Amino acid sequence: MSVSYNRLWKLMIDKRISKTELTHMAGISTNAMAKLGCDEDVRMAVLEKICSALNCKIEEIVEIQNDDNDVGSIETSSEDK
């Protein structure tokens, strides 16, 4: 599974907020913002600060996506049948 912050970017566009502005509003580091830009994992505290600054819920900024490789089938041998 992977994390996508596309919802955050859309919300920021809708609210006309830049990454720099959000960094200051939420009190997060530029390193955390860079990780968000690369869809990397960040601490929950960072997401909480963003939600507080934007007055939104976490599901409005984060989406968990299933990777095709994560879904697999379990094969059974003839001995298991």
RARAKA-V248435 format. One record per backbone hydrogen bond with DSSP energy under -0.5 kcal/mol. CO is the residue of the C=O (numbers start at 1). NH is the residue of the N-H. E is the energy in kcal/mol with one decimal. If there is no record, write none. Layout:
co=CO nh=NH e=E
co=CO nh=NH e=E
This chain:
co=2 nh=65 e=-3.4
co=4 nh=63 e=-2.2
co=5 nh=8 e=-0.6
co=5 nh=9 e=-1.8
co=6 nh=10 e=-2.2
co=7 nh=11 e=-2.4
co=8 nh=12 e=-2.6
co=9 nh=13 e=-2.1
co=10 nh=14 e=-2.7
co=11 nh=15 e=-2.1
co=12 nh=16 e=-0.5
co=12 nh=17 e=-2.7
co=13 nh=16 e=-0.9
co=18 nh=22 e=-2.5
co=19 nh=23 e=-2.4
co=20 nh=24 e=-1.9
co=21 nh=25 e=-3.0
co=22 nh=26 e=-2.9
co=23 nh=27 e=-1.0
co=23 nh=28 e=-1.6
co=29 nh=33 e=-1.8
co=30 nh=34 e=-2.3
co=31 nh=35 e=-2.1
co=32 nh=36 e=-2.1
co=33 nh=37 e=-2.1
co=34 nh=38 e=-1.0
co=35 nh=38 e=-0.5
co=35 nh=40 e=-2.9
co=36 nh=39 e=-1.6
co=43 nh=46 e=-0.7
co=43 nh=47 e=-1.4
co=44 nh=48 e=-2.5
co=45 nh=49 e=-2.2
co=46 nh=50 e=-2.1
co=47 nh=51 e=-2.5
co=48 nh=52 e=-2.3
co=49 nh=53 e=-2.4
co=50 nh=54 e=-2.5
co=51 nh=55 e=-1.0
co=51 nh=56 e=-2.0
co=57 nh=60 e=-1.8
co=58 nh=61 e=-1.8
co=58 nh=62 e=-1.9
co=61 nh=8 e=-1.1
co=63 nh=4 e=-2.7
co=63 nh=65 e=-0.6
co=65 nh=2 e=-2.9
co=67 nh=70 e=-1.2
co=67 nh=71 e=-0.7
co=68 nh=71 e=-0.6
co=70 nh=72 e=-0.8
co=73 nh=75 e=-0.6
co=77 nh=80 e=-1.1
co=77 nh=81 e=-0.6
co=78 nh=81 e=-0.5
